[in-house]
Amino acid sequence: MEPRLIIPGAELSESILLSEADGRHIVQALRLREGDRLIIADGNGREAVCALTSERRAAVLEVTPSRGEPLIPVHLYPSLSKGERFEWLLQKAAELGAVSITPVLSERCVAGLPSPGKLERFRRILRSAAEQSGRGIIPELRQPSTYHAAADAARGLRVFCYEEEKTVPLKSALDKIAGEVSVLTGPEGGYTPEEAAYAAQNGWQPVSLGNTILRCETAPLMVLSAIRALC
């Protein structure tokens, strides 16, 4: 598979001028040379097979629709976790097809709001994972949100993972998919009863992920995987 760059808004015309950062990346990290091929996606559903003509310019050979995007858009609302665990979640969510990720600060979160520098690192992780996995877009990293704001903002079929009251199996909830899906998952200590009640009262379907207890970074990935398998 040819190396891939996702450049949102790129004009896939006869020739593409790369940024200095992308030029350094393809030469130093990807080790491409003049004449080598790569794929450049515009982040809007199209991608081009290109031939490198210089360090910062590529000639477009063929333009096709992007084929690496899932049929069902999934918006993740994972609670923030500490250290590398949230970064690992971002990487795998990009690989599995999430279209947006909103970090959520729920009551039992042990992690605080990420700094602007950390958010920029999160975006770099998402871009790298999307490119390596053959995606046509970079998942959108939305601004961190409070729990209640996230619960109010989500759209489509809305499911939240919760084990403390009446739930339905995940597959039963996903059988109702007709368009996009929003997925709300809790922190290490789980949701408070008040948070769970707020979600249920505002149209979220509580779902069970089975009899085992999943880590906070594993649960959203299980839901993403299930949606990919079912759709």
Stockholm file with secondary structure:
# STOCKHOLM 1.0

chainA/1-231         MEPRLIIPGAELSESILLSEADGRHIVQALRLREGDRLIIADGNGREAVCALTSERRAAVLEVTPSRGEPLIPVHLYPSLSKGERFEWLLQKAAELGAVSITPVLSERCVAGLPSPGKLERFRRILRSAAEQSGRGIIPELRQPSTYHAAADAARGLRVFCYEEEKTVPLKSALDKIAGEVSVLTGPEGGYTPEEAAYAAQNGWQPVSLGNTILRCETAPLMVLSAIRALC
#=GR chainA/1-231 SS CCCEEECTTCCCSSEEECCHHHHHIIIIISCCCTTCEEEEECSSSEEEEEEEEETTEEEEEEEEECCCSCSSCEEEEEBCCSTHHHHHHHHHHHHHTCSEECCEECTTCSSCCCCHHHHHHHHHHHHHHHHHTTCSSCCEECCCEEHHHHHHHCCSEEEEECCSSCCEEHHHHHTTCSSCEEEEECCTTCCCHHHHHHHHHTTCEEEECCSSCCCTTTHHHHHHHHHHHHC
#=GC SS_cons         CCCEEECTTCCCSSEEECCHHHHHIIIIISCCCTTCEEEEECSSSEEEEEEEEETTEEEEEEEEECCCSCSSCEEEEEBCCSTHHHHHHHHHHHHHTCSEECCEECTTCSSCCCCHHHHHHHHHHHHHHHHHTTCSSCCEECCCEEHHHHHHHCCSEEEEECCSSCCEEHHHHHTTCSSCEEEEECCTTCCCHHHHHHHHHTTCEEEECCSSCCCTTTHHHHHHHHHHHHC
//
